[in-house]
Amino acid sequence: DRVDGDRAPSYYKIKAGDEVTITAYGTSGTDFQGIYTVSDDGYIFQKEAGRVYIRGMELGDATVLLRNRFGRFMDLRRSQFDLSITYSPSIRVNIVGEVAEPGTYKISSWNSAINALSFAAGPTDLGSVRRIEVRRDGETIKILDVYRFLMDPASQQDFFLEDNDYLVVPPYQKAVTVSGQVRRPHTYELLEAENLSKLIEFSGGLLPAAYTRNIQVQRFQGSQRIIVDVNYDSLLTWGGDFEIGRAHV
């Protein structure tokens, strides 16, 4: 599948079959462009540079390596040097669990794990977005947390897939609805060890009008509704937290 639009990020790992374009130009008179396919053995070949092994390297590191190799036979001192991915072979990815349209999808290896979820129309209302498993050869090799990715895109939560990988979306274990004087009222998924302070962080923090000496937590046990009043000021003073399960805050 041809890559259109956005460039591959610098952390994309180059695979066999990828087509790369090398471009060099600048005030030194350098004007070069070449298109190469990464061989099954992991290298590209250019007459002056010879074989350069780049399979498995991150795109940013491969750019540095190739600039050094090409700099042996062309003047790059005042030139721009660019390495880009222009073609990526298709892979099959199995997306199962709590997703709207589970199945096996043929996608470009250019797609990351988080992007791949869109092919299955995303998690269902019961699906976790905090504990998405990437399985390879029967083993879980990574757990994806979409919240961490959204709050910090540099957290390396996103992940590029390989042929026949599985994305497994389990049901969520703990969901809490927060309303009132917070910046982003919503229902949030919490991990087992996360409690009131993390919920407030996810909701964007408290508004100035929030009355923090009395945060009301509603719990449902069977047909019973239990209301607990929490003095959040005291918790902050003593460095504590309030344990919550499935609740309305």
HUQUIPE-V948946 format. One line per field, one symbol per residue. ss: DSSP state (a for helix, b for strand, c for the rest). phi: phi as a letter, one per 40 degrees, with the letter a starting at -180 (. if undefined). burial: b if it has 16 or more other C-alpha atoms within 10 Angstrom, else e. A space follows every 10 residues. Layout:
ss: ???
phi: ???
burial: ???
This chain:
ss: cbcccccccc ccbcccccbb bbbbbbcccc bbbbbbbccc ccbbbbcccb bbbccccbaa aaaaaaaaaa ccccccccbb bbbbbbbccb bbbbbbbcbc ccbbbbbbcc cbaaaaaaaa ccbcccbccc cbbbbbccbb bbbbcaaaaa acaaaccccb ccccbbbbbc bcccbbbbcc cbcccbbbbc cccccaaaaa aacccbcccc ccccbbbbbb bccbbbbbbb caaaaaaacc ccccccbbc
phi: .ccbgccccc ccccbdgcbb bbbbaiccgc aaaabbbccc cgbbbbdccg cbcbcgccdc ccccdccccc ccbacbcbbc bbbbcbabcc bbbcbbgcbc bcibbcbccc ccccccdccc ggccccccbb bccbbbfgbc babcbccccc cadccgccac cbdgcbbbbc ccbabbcbag cbcbcabbcb cdccbdcccc cccggccdcc cccaccbbbb bgccbbbbcb ccdcccccgb abcbbcabb
burial: eebeeeebee ebbbbbbbbb bbbbbeeeeb eeeeebbbbe ebbbeeeeee ebbbbebbbb ebbebbbebb eeebbbeebe bbbbbbbbbb bbbbbbbbbb bbebbebbbb bebbebbebb ebbbeebbbb bbbbbbeeee ebbbbbbebe eeeeeebbbe bbbbbbbbbb bbbbbbbbee bbebbebbbb beebbbbebb ebbebbeeee ebeebebbbe eeeeeeeeeb ebeeeeeeee beebbbbbb
